[in-house]
Amino acid sequence: MSPWGWKPERSLGIWRHGSLGLRPVVAAAPYLMVGLLLVLLRFVSGTLTVAEGTLFDLPDAVPTDAVGESPVALMMPIPRETLVFFDDTRYLMGEESSMRALGDQLANRFARREQKSLLVLADRRVAGGELMRFAALAKASGVERILFAEKKRTGTGE
């Protein structure tokens, strides 16, 4: 007791608020929020893209032949369909009219060329049957060689 007749009260700081069971959580809240923020940033950082475009995964393959200036066809799966991009035009593998138009475009393009090689870049999710169907269409349109290529790996030291 002090000479003035009152007893100094000890302050409890953050411990004076809330129930006894929640006091440790209140003390750890800033650290939990920082941890949660770091986890969320980690998940979001993988989905951010720097440039617009379409991501597709090519299967691993051993390159056997190099092609200089051959035309390129790109095959990509979408839900319940496969897209083929050739000469800045999109074709659907499931539509007969689209496949006839692709065959005509291939025939026109390769009729004027001396080297009749076609480079195909296909996503690894494209079904093998779709690849074979496209190869048969290309052969019927006058293509003599069809080359399947792999995507170049970046950052692997190669």
Contact map, one row per residue, 1 for C-alpha under 8 A:
11101110000000000000000000000000000000000000000000000000000000000000000000000000000000000000000000000000000000000000000000000000000000000000000000000000000000
11111110000000000000000000000000000000000000000000000000000000000000000000000000000000000000000000000000000000000000000000000000000000000000000000000000000000
11111100000000000000000000000000000000000000000000000000000000000000000000000000000000000000000000000000000000000000000000000000000000000000000000000000000000
01111100000000000000000000000000000000000000000000000000000000000000000000000000000000000000000000000000000000000000000000000000000000000000000000000000000000
11111110000000000000000000000000000000000000000000000000000000000000000000000000000000000000000000000000000000000000000000000000000000000000000000000000000000
11111111000000000000000000000000000000000000000000000000000000000000000000000000000000000000000000000000000000000000000000000000000000000000000000000000000000
11001111100000000000000000000000000000000000000000000000000000000000000000000000000000000000000000000000000000000000000000000000000000000000000000000000000000
00000111110000000000000000000000000000000000000000000000000000000000000000000000000000000000000000000000000000000000000000000000000000000000000000000000000000
00000011111000000000000000000000000000000000000000000000000000000000000000000000000000000000000000000000000000000000000000000000000000000000000000000000000000
00000001111100000000000000000000000000000000000000000000000000000000000000000000000000000000000000000000000000000000000000000000000000000000000000000000000000
00000000111110000000000000000000000000000000000000000000000000000000000000000000000000000000000000000000000000000000000000000000000000000000000000000000000000
00000000011111110000000000000000000000000000000000000000000000000000000000000000000000000000000000000000000000000000000000000000000000000000000000000000000000
00000000001111110000000000000000000000000000000000000000000000000000000000000000000000000000000000000000000000000000000000000000000000000000000000000000000000
00000000000111111000001001100000000000000000000000000000000000000000000000000000000000000000000000000000000000000000000000000000000000000000000000000000000000
00000000000111111100001000000000000000000000000000000000000000000000000000000000000000000000000000000000000000000000000000000000000000000000000000000000000000
00000000000111111100000000000000000000000000000000000000000000000000000000000000000000000000000000000000000000000000000000000000000000000000000000000000000000
00000000000001111110001000000000000000000000000000000000000000000000000000000000000000000000000000000000000000000000000000000000000000000000000000000000000000
00000000000000111111011000000000000000000000000000000000000000000000000000000000000000000000000000000000000000000000000000000000000000000000000000000000000000
00000000000000001111111000000000000000000000000000000000000000000000000000000000000000000000000000000000000000000000000000000000000000000000000000000000000000
00000000000000000111111000000000000000000000000000000000000000000000000000000000000000000000000000000000000000000000000000000000000000000000000000000000000000
00000000000000000011111100000000000000000000000000000000000000000000000000000000000000000000000000000000000000000000000000000000000000000000000000000000000000
00000000000000000111111111000000000000000000000000000000000000000000000000000000000000000000000000000000000000000000000000000000000000000000000000000000000000
00000000000001101111111111100000000000000000000000000000000000000000000000000000000000000000000000000000000000000000000000000000000000000000000000000000000000
00000000000000000000111111110000000000000000000000000000000000000000000000000000000000000000000000000000000000000000000000000000000000000000000000000000000000
00000000000000000000011111111000000000000000000000000000000000000000000000000000000000000000000000000000000000000000000000000000000000000000000000000000000000
00000000000001000000011111111000000000000000000000000000000000000000000000000000000000000000000000000000000000000000000000000000000000000000000000000000000000
00000000000001000000001111111100000000000000000000000000000000000000000000000000000000000000000000000000000000000000000000000000000000000000000000000000000000
00000000000000000000000111111111000000000000000000000000000000000000000000000000000000000000000000000000000000000000000000000000000000000000000000000000000000
00000000000000000000000011111111100000000000000000000000000000000000000000000000000000000000000000000000000000000000000000000000000000000000000000000000000000
00000000000000000000000000111111110000000000000000000000000000000000000000000000000000000000000000000000000000000000000000000000000000000000000000000000000000
00000000000000000000000000011111111000000000000000000000000000000000000000000000000000000000000000000000000000000000000000000000000000000000000000000000000000
00000000000000000000000000011111111100000000000000000000000000000000000000000000000000000000000000000000000000000000000000000000000000000000000000000000000000
00000000000000000000000000001111111110000000000000000000000000000000000000000000000000000000000000000000000000000000000000000000000000000000000000000000000000
00000000000000000000000000000111111111000000000000000000000000000000000000000000000000000000000000000000000000000000000000000000000000000000000000000000000000
00000000000000000000000000000011111111100000000000000000000000000000000000000000000000000000000000000000000000000000000000000000000000000000000000000000000000
00000000000000000000000000000001111111110000000000000000000000000000000000000000000000000000000000000000000000000000000000000000000000000000000000000000000000
00000000000000000000000000000000111111111000000000000000000000000000000000000000000000000000000000000000000000000000000000000000000000000000000000000000000000
00000000000000000000000000000000011111111100000000000000000000000000000000000000000000000000000000000000000000000000000000000000000000000000000000000000000000
00000000000000000000000000000000001111111110000000000000000000000000000000000000000000000000000000000000000000000000000000000000000000000000000000000000000000
00000000000000000000000000000000000111111111000000000000000000000000000000000000000000000000000000000000000000000000000000000000000000000000000000000000000000
00000000000000000000000000000000000011111111100000000000000000000000000000000000000000000000000000000000000000000000000000000000000000000000000000000000000000
00000000000000000000000000000000000001111111110000000000000000000000000000000000000000000000000000000000000000000000000000000000000000000000000000000000000000
00000000000000000000000000000000000000111111111000000000000000000000000000000000000000000000000000000000000000000000000000000000000000000000000000000000000000
00000000000000000000000000000000000000011111111100000000000000000000000000000000000000000000000000000000000000000000000000000000000000000000000000000000000000
00000000000000000000000000000000000000001111111100000000000000000000000000000000000000000000000000000000000000000000000000000000000000000000000000000000000000
00000000000000000000000000000000000000000111111100000000000000000000000000000000000000000000000000000000000000000000000000000000000000000000000000000000000000
00000000000000000000000000000000000000000011111110000000000000000000000000000000000000000000000000000000000000000000000000000000000000000000000000000000000000
00000000000000000000000000000000000000000001111111000000000000000000000000000000000000000000000000000000000000000000000000000000000000000000000000000000000000
00000000000000000000000000000000000000000000001111110000000000000000000000000000000000000000000000000000000000000000000000000000000000000000000000000000000000
00000000000000000000000000000000000000000000000111110000000000000000000000000000000000000000000000000000000000000000000000000000000000000000000000000000000000
00000000000000000000000000000000000000000000000011111000000000000000000000000000000000000000000000000000000000000000000000000000000000000000000000000000000000
00000000000000000000000000000000000000000000000011111100000000000000000000000000000000000000000000000000000000000000000000000000000000000000000000000000000000
00000000000000000000000000000000000000000000000000111110000000000000000000000000000000000000000000000000000000000000000000000000000000000000000000000000000000
00000000000000000000000000000000000000000000000000011111000000000000000000000000000000000000000000000000000000000000000000000000000000000000000000000000000000
00000000000000000000000000000000000000000000000000001111100000000000000000000000000000000000000000000000000000000000000000000000000000000000000000000000000000
00000000000000000000000000000000000000000000000000000111110000000000000000010000000000000000000000000000000000000000000000100000000000000000000000000000000000
00000000000000000000000000000000000000000000000000000011111000000000000000000000000000000000000000000000000000000000000000111000000000000000000000000010000000
00000000000000000000000000000000000000000000000000000001111100000000000000000000000000000000000000000000000000000000000011110000000000000000000000001110000000
00000000000000000000000000000000000000000000000000000000111110000000000000000000000000000000000000000000000000000000000001110000000000000000000000000110000000
00000000000000000000000000000000000000000000000000000000011111000000000000000000000000000000000000000000000000000000000000000000000000000000000000000110000000
00000000000000000000000000000000000000000000000000000000001111100000000000000000000000000000000000000000000000000000000000000000000000000000000000001100000000
00000000000000000000000000000000000000000000000000000000000111110000000000000000000000000000000000000000000000000000000000000000000000000000000000000100000000
00000000000000000000000000000000000000000000000000000000000011111100000000000000000000000000000000000000000000000000000000000000000000000000000000001100000000
00000000000000000000000000000000000000000000000000000000000001111100000000000000000000000000000000000000000000000000000000000000000000000000000000000000000000
00000000000000000000000000000000000000000000000000000000000000111110000000000000000000000000000000000000000000000000000000000000000000000000000000100000000000
00000000000000000000000000000000000000000000000000000000000000111111000000000000000000000000000000000000000000000000000000000000000000000000000000000000000000
00000000000000000000000000000000000000000000000000000000000000001111110000000000000000000000000000000000000000000000101000000000000000000000000000000000000000
00000000000000000000000000000000000000000000000000000000000000000111110000000000000000000000000000000000000000000000000000000000000000000000000000000000000000
00000000000000000000000000000000000000000000000000000000000000000011111000000000000000000000000000000000000000000000000000000000000000000000000000000000000000
00000000000000000000000000000000000000000000000000000000000000000011111100000000000000000000000000000000000000000011111000000000000000000000000000000000000000
00000000000000000000000000000000000000000000000000000000000000000000111110000000000000000000000000000000000000000000111000000000000000000000000000000000000000
00000000000000000000000000000000000000000000000000000000000000000000011111000000000001100000000000000000000000000000011110000000000000000000000000000000000000
00000000000000000000000000000000000000000000000000000000000000000000001111100000000111100000000000000000000000000000011110000000000000000000000000000000000000
00000000000000000000000000000000000000000000000000000000000000000000000111110000000111000000000000000000000000000000000111000000000000000000000000000000000000
00000000000000000000000000000000000000000000000000000000000000000000000011111000011110000000000000000000000000000000000111100100000000000000000000000000000000
00000000000000000000000000000000000000000000000000000001000000000000000001111100011100000000000000000000000000000000000001101100000000000000000000000000000000
00000000000000000000000000000000000000000000000000000000000000000000000000111111111000000000000000000000000000000000000000101100000000000000000000000000000000
00000000000000000000000000000000000000000000000000000000000000000000000000011111111000000000000000000000000000000000000000000000000000000000000000000000000000
00000000000000000000000000000000000000000000000000000000000000000000000000001111110000000000000000000000000000000000000000000000000000000000000000000000000000
00000000000000000000000000000000000000000000000000000000000000000000000000001111110000000000000000000000000000000000000000000000000000000000000000000000000000
00000000000000000000000000000000000000000000000000000000000000000000000000001111111000000001110000000000000000000000000000000000000000000000000000000000000000
00000000000000000000000000000000000000000000000000000000000000000000000000111111111100000001110000000000000000000000000000000100010000000000000000000000000000
00000000000000000000000000000000000000000000000000000000000000000000000000111100111110000111100000000000000000000000000000000000000000000000000000000000000000
00000000000000000000000000000000000000000000000000000000000000000000000011110000011111000111100000000000000000000000000000000000000000000000000000000000000000
00000000000000000000000000000000000000000000000000000000000000000000000011100000001111111110000000000000000000000000000000000000000000000000000000000000000000
00000000000000000000000000000000000000000000000000000000000000000000000111000000000111111110000000000100000000000000000000000000000000000000000000000000000000
00000000000000000000000000000000000000000000000000000000000000000000000110000000000011111000000000000000000000000000000000000000000000000000000000000000000000
00000000000000000000000000000000000000000000000000000000000000000000000000000000000011111100000000000000000000000000000000000000000000000000000000000000000000
00000000000000000000000000000000000000000000000000000000000000000000000000000000000011111110000000000000000000000000000000000000000000000000000000000000000000
00000000000000000000000000000000000000000000000000000000000000000000000000000000001111011111000000000000000000000000000000000000000000000000000000000000000000
00000000000000000000000000000000000000000000000000000000000000000000000000000000001111001111100001100100000000000000000000000000000000000000000000000000000000
00000000000000000000000000000000000000000000000000000000000000000000000000000000111100000111111001100000000000000000000000000000000000000000000000000000000000
00000000000000000000000000000000000000000000000000000000000000000000000000000000111100000011111101100000000000000000000000000000010000000000000000000000000000
00000000000000000000000000000000000000000000000000000000000000000000000000000000110000000001111100100000000000000000000000000000000000000000000000000000000000
00000000000000000000000000000000000000000000000000000000000000000000000000000000000000000001111111100000000000000000000000000000000000000000000000000000000000
00000000000000000000000000000000000000000000000000000000000000000000000000000000000000000000111111110000000000000000000000000000000000000000000000000000000000
00000000000000000000000000000000000000000000000000000000000000000000000000000000000000000000001111111000000000000000000000000000000000000000000000000000000000
00000000000000000000000000000000000000000000000000000000000000000000000000000000000000000011101111111100000000000000000000000000000000000000000000000000000000
00000000000000000000000000000000000000000000000000000000000000000000000000000000000000000011111111111110000000000000000000000000000000000000000000000000000000
00000000000000000000000000000000000000000000000000000000000000000000000000000000000000000000000111111111000000000000000000000000000000000000000000000000000000
00000000000000000000000000000000000000000000000000000000000000000000000000000000000000000000000011111111100000000000000000000000000000000000000000000000000000
00000000000000000000000000000000000000000000000000000000000000000000000000000000000001000010000001111111110000000000000000000000000000000000000000000000000000
00000000000000000000000000000000000000000000000000000000000000000000000000000000000000000000000000111111111000000000000000000000000000001101100000000000000000
00000000000000000000000000000000000000000000000000000000000000000000000000000000000000000000000000011111111100000000000000000000000000000000100000000000000000
00000000000000000000000000000000000000000000000000000000000000000000000000000000000000000000000000001111111110000000000000000000000000000000000000000000000000
00000000000000000000000000000000000000000000000000000000000000000000000000000000000000000000000000000111111111000000000000000000000000000100111000000000000000
00000000000000000000000000000000000000000000000000000000000000000000000000000000000000000000000000000011111111100000000000000000000000000000111000000000000000
00000000000000000000000000000000000000000000000000000000000000000000000000000000000000000000000000000001111111110000000000000000000000000000000000000000000000
00000000000000000000000000000000000000000000000000000000000000000000000000000000000000000000000000000000111111111000000000000000000000000000000000000000000000
00000000000000000000000000000000000000000000000000000000000000000000000000000000000000000000000000000000011111111101000000000000000000000000111000000000000000
00000000000000000000000000000000000000000000000000000000000000000000000000000000000000000000000000000000001111111000000000000000000000000000010000000000000000
00000000000000000000000000000000000000000000000000000000000000000000000000000000000000000000000000000000000111111100000000000000000000000000000000000000000000
00000000000000000000000000000000000000000000000000000000000000000000000000000000000000000000000000000000000011111111000000000000000000000000000000000000000000
00000000000000000000000000000000000000000000000000000000000000000000000000000000000000000000000000000000000001011111000000000000000000000000000000000000000000
00000000000000000000000000000000000000000000000000000000000000000000010000000000000000000000000000000000000000001111100000000000000000000000000000000000000000
00000000000000000000000000000000000000000000000000000000000000000000010000000000000000000000000000000000000001001111110000000000000000000000011110000000000000
00000000000000000000000000000000000000000000000000000000000000000010011000000000000000000000000000000000000000000011111000000000000000000000001111100000000000
00000000000000000000000000000000000000000000000000000000000000000000011110000000000000000000000000000000000000000001111100000000000000000000001011100000000000
00000000000000000000000000000000000000000000000000000000000000000010011110000000000000000000000000000000000000000000111110000000000000000000000001111000000000
00000000000000000000000000000000000000000000000000000000000000000000000111100000000000000000000000000000000000000000011111000000000000000000000001111000000000
00000000000000000000000000000000000000000000000000000000010000000000000111100000000000000000000000000000000000000000001111100000000000000000000000011100000000
00000000000000000000000000000000000000000000000000000000011000000000000001110000000000000000000000000000000000000000000111110100000000000000000000011000000000
00000000000000000000000000000000000000000000000000000001111000000000000000111000000000000000000000000000000000000000000011111100000000000000000000000000000000
00000000000000000000000000000000000000000000000000000000111000000000000000000000000000000000000000000000000000000000000001111100000000000000000000000000000000
00000000000000000000000000000000000000000000000000000000100000000000000000011000000000000000000000000000000000000000000000111110000000000000000000000000000000
00000000000000000000000000000000000000000000000000000000000000000000000000111000010000000000000000000000000000000000000001111111011000000000000000000000000000
00000000000000000000000000000000000000000000000000000000000000000000000000000000000000000000000000000000000000000000000000001111111000000000000000000000000000
00000000000000000000000000000000000000000000000000000000000000000000000000000000000000000000000000000000000000000000000000000111111100000000000000000000000000
00000000000000000000000000000000000000000000000000000000000000000000000000000000000000000000000000000000000000000000000000000011111110000000000000000000000000
00000000000000000000000000000000000000000000000000000000000000000000000000000000010000000000100000000000000000000000000000000111111111000000000000000000000000
00000000000000000000000000000000000000000000000000000000000000000000000000000000000000000000000000000000000000000000000000000111111111100000000000000000000000
00000000000000000000000000000000000000000000000000000000000000000000000000000000000000000000000000000000000000000000000000000001111111110000000000000000000000
00000000000000000000000000000000000000000000000000000000000000000000000000000000000000000000000000000000000000000000000000000000111111111000000000000000000000
00000000000000000000000000000000000000000000000000000000000000000000000000000000000000000000000000000000000000000000000000000000011111111100000000000000000000
00000000000000000000000000000000000000000000000000000000000000000000000000000000000000000000000000000000000000000000000000000000001111111110000001000000000000
00000000000000000000000000000000000000000000000000000000000000000000000000000000000000000000000000000000000000000000000000000000000111111111000000000000000000
00000000000000000000000000000000000000000000000000000000000000000000000000000000000000000000000000000010000000000000000000000000000011111111100000000000000000
00000000000000000000000000000000000000000000000000000000000000000000000000000000000000000000000000000010010000000000000000000000000001111111111000000000000000
00000000000000000000000000000000000000000000000000000000000000000000000000000000000000000000000000000000000000000000000000000000000000111111111100000000000000
00000000000000000000000000000000000000000000000000000000000000000000000000000000000000000000000000000010000000000000000000000000000000011111111000000000000000
00000000000000000000000000000000000000000000000000000000000000000000000000000000000000000000000000000011011001000000000000000000000000001111111000000000000000
00000000000000000000000000000000000000000000000000000000000000000000000000000000000000000000000000000000011001100001000000000000000000000111111100000000000000
00000000000000000000000000000000000000000000000000000000000000000000000000000000000000000000000000000000011001000001110000000000000000000111111111000000000000
00000000000000000000000000000000000000000000000000000000000000000000000000000000000000000000000000000000000000000001100000000000000000000010011111000000000000
00000000000000000000000000000000000000000000000000000000000000000000000000000000000000000000000000000000000000000001110000000000000000000000001111100000000000
00000000000000000000000000000000000000000000000000000000000000000000000000000000000000000000000000000000000000000000111100000000000000100000001111110000000000
00000000000000000000000000000000000000000000000000000000000000001000000000000000000000000000000000000000000000000000111100000000000000000000000011111000000000
00000000000000000000000000000000000000000000000000000000000000000000000000000000000000000000000000000000000000000000001111000000000000000000000001111100000000
00000000000000000000000000000000000000000000000000000000010010100000000000000000000000000000000000000000000000000000001111000000000000000000000000111110000000
00000000000000000000000000000000000000000000000000000000011111100000000000000000000000000000000000000000000000000000000010000000000000000000000000011111000000
00000000000000000000000000000000000000000000000000000000111100000000000000000000000000000000000000000000000000000000000000000000000000000000000000001111100000
00000000000000000000000000000000000000000000000000000000000000000000000000000000000000000000000000000000000000000000000000000000000000000000000000000111110000
00000000000000000000000000000000000000000000000000000000000000000000000000000000000000000000000000000000000000000000000000000000000000000000000000000011111101
00000000000000000000000000000000000000000000000000000000000000000000000000000000000000000000000000000000000000000000000000000000000000000000000000000001111111
00000000000000000000000000000000000000000000000000000000000000000000000000000000000000000000000000000000000000000000000000000000000000000000000000000000111111
00000000000000000000000000000000000000000000000000000000000000000000000000000000000000000000000000000000000000000000000000000000000000000000000000000000111111
00000000000000000000000000000000000000000000000000000000000000000000000000000000000000000000000000000000000000000000000000000000000000000000000000000000011111
00000000000000000000000000000000000000000000000000000000000000000000000000000000000000000000000000000000000000000000000000000000000000000000000000000000111111
